[in-house]
Amino acid sequence: MDHRAISRRLFLEQSAGAAGMAWARVAIPGLAAISQAACTAKEEKAPFTILSEAEALEFEAIAARIIPTTDTPGATEAGVVYFFDQSFGTFNAPMLPMLRGGLDELQSGIADGKLFSALGPNEQDAILEQAQNTPFFQIFRIMTFAGFFGMSEYGGNKDGVGWELLGMNPHEHAYSPPFGYYDAEYLEENPDA
């Protein structure tokens, strides 16, 4: 077997990862610029400016499976869908057609013409598991995390729920070591560090 040969599946998986990384490198500078508007929109339950209500419902349902609501808030409570809407109106506009196409493809694979949002959590997870290596899902996941863990005053992460989930105080602007167990032991052994 020729080890230099690359399978179609491996090529697609690596391309999806590269697409996600490329998106992140281009998009990160624009995140702060649009986040304040997203935060304001979600707090006021403003209508969506780019996404239709139907698209927003489906995007929110997908994000809610990526970061589900459990005993802690999830993507829904953090207002991630408002972050999506604002990003599609600015720096992320070129990605909208691809994500809309990915949503259409995802929906077309559902039996009886049901919507993703109308399915139960187990069915939704099974569908997303099948889509996890697609560029659609890779970018969608990155955007969900950006909307969930971004600075609250700039959008997404409503009331700092993402930071609180990580054990961070959303009102604290700087942290001193040790940050966690992983560096506390090192600082004890190396007090001059």
N, C-alpha and C positions, 0 to 999 in steps of 0.2 A: 504494500500500500504506500502511496506517495504521501509523505507527511506535509509536503508543501501545498497539497490540494486543500481547498477550503470548501466546506459544504455550504449550501445555500442558507441553511438554518443558522450556521455559525456566522456567516456573513451578515445576515439580517440582525442577529443578536448584537454583533459588534457595531453595526451601523446604528442601531437604536441607541446604544450606549453613547456612541459618538455624537449622535443628534442631540441627545439630552445634555451632554456636556457643552456642546456648541451653543445650545439655547441658553444654558446657565451663564456662560461667559458673556454673551451678548445682552442678556436680560437683566442681570444683577444690577448694573448701574441705573437702569430705569425703574427698578422696584421702588426705591425711596420716592421718586418723583410722582408716581401715581398712587402711592399708598394712602396718603392723607385723604384724597378724594374717595377712595374705596371705604375707608374707615367712616367717614361722614355719611356716605350713602347707606351703609349697613346699619348705622345707628338710627338713621331716620327712616329706615325701611323704604328708601327711595326706589322708584322703578329702575329697571335695568336699562342702560343706555345702548349697549351693543347686543347682548344676548336677548333672545325672545324669552318670554316667561316659560315656554315649553323647554327650550334649551337650558335655561337656568335650573329648572327642576331636575333635568337629567344630569347636568354637571354637578349639581349639589348632591344628588344621590350617589354618584360615582365617588366624589370626594369624601362622602360620609362613610364609604366602605374602606377607603384608604386610611382615614383617621376616624374610626367610629366613635360614637358616643357610648360610653360604658358608665362606670361610676365617676368618670371624669368627662369634661366637655370634649366634643369632637369637632370635626371640620364645620359642621352645621352651626354650632354655637359660636365658633370663631368667625363666622361670616366669610368663609373662604370664597364662596361664589361671587361675592361683591368684588373681591380682589381680582378674580378672573375677569369679570365684566370690565373693570377699569383698565386692566392690562391690555385687553383686546382693543381698547380705544386708543391706546398709545403705543408703547414700545413693542408689544406682543401682537400687534395687528397682523403681521405676516403669518403668524401661526394659526390664526382663526380658521382659515379655510381647511387646513390639514386636520385640526381638531374637530371641526364640524363634520368632515368626511369620516374621521375615525368614529365619531358618535353614530353617524348613519350606518357605518359598517357594523358597529357593535349592536345596534338596534335590529339590523336586518337578520342577525343570527338568532334572534329570540323567537321562539315558536309562537304561533297564533297572533303575531303582530303586537304582542304586549310591549309596553315600555319598560325600560330598565328600572325606572323608579317604582313601578307597580309590582315588581317581583319581591319575594322574601329575601332576607339577608343571605341565606345559604345559596339560593339561585344566583343572586348578584355576585357573590364571591366566586362561584364556579365560572361565571362568564368572565370576570376580571382575571381569574387565574389563566384562562385561555388566552387572554389579550396581554398578559404581563410583559411579553417581549416585543410588543409592537411599539413603533415610535409614538403613536397616539398615547398609549398608557405611560410610557417613560416620561414624556413631557408633562402629561397630566399629573403624574405623581410628584414631579419636581415643583410644579405650580402649586399643588395642594400644600406641600410642606412650606413653600415660600409664603403662602397666604396664612398658614397656621402659626408659623414661628417668627414672622416678621415683627418689627416693632409696632406695638399696638397703636401708637399715635400716628403711624404712617399707613395704617390699613391692615386688614386681616387681624388675626390674633386679638379679637375683641376682648377688652378688659384684661389683657395679658394672660389668657387661658393657656396658651402654648408655653409661655415661660413658667407659669405656675406648675404645669405638668412636669417640667424639668427641674422643679425645686428652686427656681430663681424668683427673686422678688422683682416684679415688673417696674417698681418705682425706684429701684437701686440702679445707679448709673455706672458703678465700678465695683469690681470684686477684687479681694486680696487673697492670695493663696493661704492655705490650701483650698483648692476648688472642690476637691473630693478625695475619696479614699486613695485614689491612685497617686496623688502627689503628697498627701499628708505624711506618709511613711518616709518618703524621700527627704522631705524637709526636716523631719526628726533626726534622720541620719546625717544630714548635711545642713546644719544650721546657718552656714554662711552663704548658702545658695540664694 
